[in-house]
């Protein structure tokens, strides 16, 4: 669905020979929008890259808004609800502005997430945004759950423990703990 939205933007804007597939996009998950643009649209000039990413994000949001399928991993909503009874929950992502809010709305988890931050809002990477959320919310005991090497590196920058979600999109060489399903967070 997202790949179709991005290809629609590419065909409309032009300026690149890129064709995006789900497999191509999965390799980019977790990276900042700037890095994704540079990697996918390497043959485009900077102005075209910016326009491509803007259109890609617009069409992606539209596609996700219209989608009625459950795109979540199993047990995500139930686990978030249960975790929120004991912990304050936050989201940090390298996504575009508005994506986290759309995700929370579609997943029905807005009530359980206390705060969030992303590259699209700040222009900063995940490590800096983790530190921003920690400071903004006066957090002292923090752990980050993620599924990419970039997530791990962000936690190293923020000096917090990292739990590797093995069921996700990436491969991680180092981590403090690992889970095979999100429900395992309930017993850690």
URSUL-V913764 format. One record per backbone hydrogen bond with DSSP energy under -0.5 kcal/mol. CO is the residue of the C=O (numbers start at 1). NH is the residue of the N-H. Records with the same first field share a line. If there is no record, write none. Layout:
CO: NH, NH
This chain:
1: 5
2: 6
3: 7
4: 8
5: 9
6: 10
7: 11
8: 12
9: 13
10: 14
21: 25
22: 26
23: 27
24: 28
25: 28, 29
28: 31
32: 36
33: 37
34: 38
35: 39
36: 40
37: 41
39: 42
41: 44
45: 49
46: 50
47: 51
48: 52
49: 53
50: 54
51: 55
52: 56
53: 57
54: 58
55: 59
56: 60
57: 61
58: 62
59: 63
60: 64
61: 65
62: 66
63: 67
69: 71
73: 76
75: 79
76: 80
77: 81
78: 82
79: 83
80: 84
81: 85
82: 85
83: 86, 87
89: 114, 115
91: 117
93: 119
94: 33
95: 120
96: 99
98: 102
99: 103
100: 104
101: 105
102: 106
103: 107
104: 108, 109, 110
109: 112, 113
110: 113
112: 89, 114
115: 91
117: 93
118: 121, 122
119: 123
125: 129
126: 130
127: 131
128: 132
129: 133
130: 134
131: 135
132: 136
133: 137
134: 139
135: 138
140: 142
142: 161
144: 146, 163
146: 165
147: 170
148: 152
149: 153
150: 154
151: 155
152: 156
153: 157
154: 158
155: 159, 160
161: 144
162: 164, 176, 177
163: 146, 165
164: 166, 179
165: 168
177: 164
179: 166
181: 184
182: 185
183: 186
184: 187
185: 188
